[in-house]
Amino acid sequence: MATRDASGNKDCPFCQIADNQTDTEILLSDDELLCFRDITPGATHHYLVVPRTHIDNCTCLQGADIPLVERMVEMGWSVLKKTKVSDLDDVRMGFHVPPFSSVPHLHLHVLAPASDMTLKSQLRYGPQTHWFITVSDILSKTY
């Protein structure tokens, strides 16, 4: 069952990160979102942008969530600039579709350089995979 919970989920690792219950280095944060490095990077620069509010996954998103997704993308671009990614045209951003989400908390993958991803990473995050959808795909499907 899909959930949205402003108080978080005590068993959710991303809610624990958002509540400062781990030693995860937060690269960027605000009242609504936070960004940190993926622990199993698929690219040289692989960051996750997550909402502080627990939302299970991208299939829970609705039309009213378009601004949230847009802010997630903005934070993704900000962390790429902060970490001095030189080619901002070689970036891949998107979401895994259940059941292929490793953590049941909405998270935007920000990967760069996309052209240097390994074959394994291409299978997980590349354009040919069916379980990774881009931001534009998700925005066109939310209503």
N, C-alpha and C positions, 0 to 999 in steps of 0.2 A: 504494500500500500504506500502510495506517495505521501510524503509529509513536508510541511513547512513549519518550522518551529523557531521562533525568535529566541527562545531560551537555549537552543542548541540541544544536542544529544550527547549525553555523558560518555557513550561508547564510541562516538564518531571521532576518528583521529583528527579530522580537520576542525571540528568544533573544539577539541582540546587545544589545537594550535591557536585558534582564534581566542581562546580564553587564557592564553599564556600558561598553559599547563605542561608545555614541553620546552625543550631548549632549541627549537627550530628558529633559525635566523629569519626574521621578517624583513624583507627587502623594502617593501612599501606597505602602507596601511592607511586607512581612514576609518570613519565611523561605520562604514558599510562593508568594506572589502579589505582583504589582505593578500599579499603576494609573497611567495617563498619558492625556493628551488625544489624541483622534483627530485626525490631521493634515488630514482632510477632514470637518469636523463636519457632522452632519445635524441638529443642534439647537444652541441657544445653549450648552448644557452637553452635551458628548458625550465620554465617557470610555471607555477600554478597560481591562478587568481581565483580566490574563493570568496563567496559572500559570508559574512559573519552569521547571518540567519541560515539555519539548516534548511536546505532545499535538496531533496534526494538526488535529482539528476536533471538532465536537460529535457526529458519528456514531461516534466512537471511545469515547464515554462508556459506562460500564457501571454497574450498581447500586452497586458499591463507590465510584463517583465522586460519588454524591449529596452527601456531606459537602463535597467540593471545590467543587461548584457552589454549595452553600449559602454557603460561605465567600466565593466570588466575589461573590455577591449582597450579602453583608454588607459587603464592601469597597466595592461600588458605592453602597450607601446611605451609607456613611461619607464617601465623596468628595463626594456630593451635599450632605451636611450641612456638610462642611468648606468647600465653595465657596458655602455659604449659599443653596442653592436653596430658594426660599420655599414652593413648592407640591409637597410630596412625594407628592401624589395624581396628579400629572400627569407621570408617569415611564414610560418604556418600556425594558425590559431584555430582551435576547435574543441569539441567535446566528444567524449566517448558515449555511445548509445548503450543503454543496458541491454543485455547482461554483461557488456564488456567494460563497465566502469569498475575500476579497481577499488575505489572508495565511494560509498554511497552518499556523497555530498557533492553538489554541483561544483565543478571546477573547470576552468578554462585552461587548456594547455597552450603555452606560448613557446614556440620552438624556432631557433635560428642557429646557424644557417640551415634552412630546410634542404638545400641542395646537397649538403654534406651528411645527411642522415644515413645510417647504415641500412642494409636491406631489412633487418629486423625492425628498425624504427620506421622504415617506409611501410612495412606491413601493418604497423600499429597506428601510424599517424599520417600516412601518405594519402594522396588523392584517390588511389585505387581501392582503398579499404571501405567496406560498407559500414563499419562500426565506429568510424570517426567522421563527424560532420563539422563543416566549417561554420564560422559565425554567420556568414551570409545564408547558409542553409538553414540554420536554426531560426534566424530572424524572419525568413520567408515562411516558416512553418508555424510560428507562434501567432495565435489569434484568440 
